């Protein structure tokens, strides 16, 4: 069983920045399917950014503002969020595909005020 612990969420003013971290209880050295999803109240959970061993992918609304990265030595994936907008407000979840299992963190709340 994989444990994923997110941190770094909080309240920030529009235009500000936050850095989310996701610490995994397992080695991510050989894991490609990792990323960040978010879910606002009353809405579905959407992919925000994913990262493999050699590439990244983002939804259009965050391109140029968010950067996903990983540190295999620390078993951690990050999401650097810049120029935050109120529409970015959501609970952000860390995701990892551990072989045949979909693994999710408990989420960290990001609130962006106008």
N, C-alpha and C positions, 0 to 999 in steps of 0.2 A: 504494500500500500504506500502511496506517495502522499506526502504532506507538502502543501504549498502555502507559504505565508507571505502575504502582501503587506507592504508598509509604504509610507510616504504620502498618503492621501491627506486631505485637509481642506481648509477654506482659503481661497485665494481670490484676489481681485482680478477682474478682466485685464488681460495683458501680462499677467504674472506667469510664473513658472513653478512646476513641481517635478520631482523625480520619484517615480514609483519603483519599488524593488520587490522582487519575488524570489524568496529563498526556497529551494527545493530540498527535500530530505534525501534525495537520491542523486547520484551522479548524472549530470546532463551532458557529459562529454560526447556520448553517442546519440543523443536525442536531438532530432531535427524539428519536430513539430512542437513549437512553443510560441506563445504569444499572449496578447492582452485583449480582452473583451470588455465591453461596458454595457450597462443596462440602466436606463433611466426609468423612473416610476411610470408604470403603465405601458412600457415599451418592451420590445424583445431584446434579448442579448445579442449585440452585434460585435463582429470582429473589428478591432481597432488597428492592430499591428501584429504581424507574425514574423518570425525569424527562423531561418534554417542555418545550417553550417556555413552557407555561402551567400545568402540573399535575404532581403527584407521585403515586406509588403505592407501597404497601408491603405486604409480607406481614403477616398479622395479628400474628405473634409479635414483630415489632419496632416496631409502631405505638406512638407515644408515646415511644420510646426512640431511634430512629434518625431522622436527617434528611438527605435528599439535597439537594444544591444544585449549582449550576454557576456558573462564571465564564467567560463567553464570551471576554472579553478575554484571559484566560490560557489558554484552551483546556483547561480543567480542570474535572473533576467531583469533588465531594467526598461523603463519607459520614461524618457526625458520629454516633458511636455512644456513647450514654450508658447508664448502668446495665447494663453488660454482664453477661451470664450465661454459665455454663459451656457451655450449649448453643449459644452463638454461636460457639464455637470452630470454625474452618474456614479454608480458603483462600478469600480474597475476590478476585473477578475483576471487572475493569472491562469493560464491554461498550459497544459503539457500533455502530449500524447505519449504515454508510457507503454510502449509495445501495443497491446490490444486494449488498453484502458484509457479513457478520457478522465483526466484529473483536473480538478478545479480548486482554487483557493477560496477562502471565505469572502474575499472582496475587501476593498478599501474605498471609502467614499471620497470623491472629489467634488467640491462645491465651488463654483466660480460665480462671483457676484459681479453685478454691473457697476 
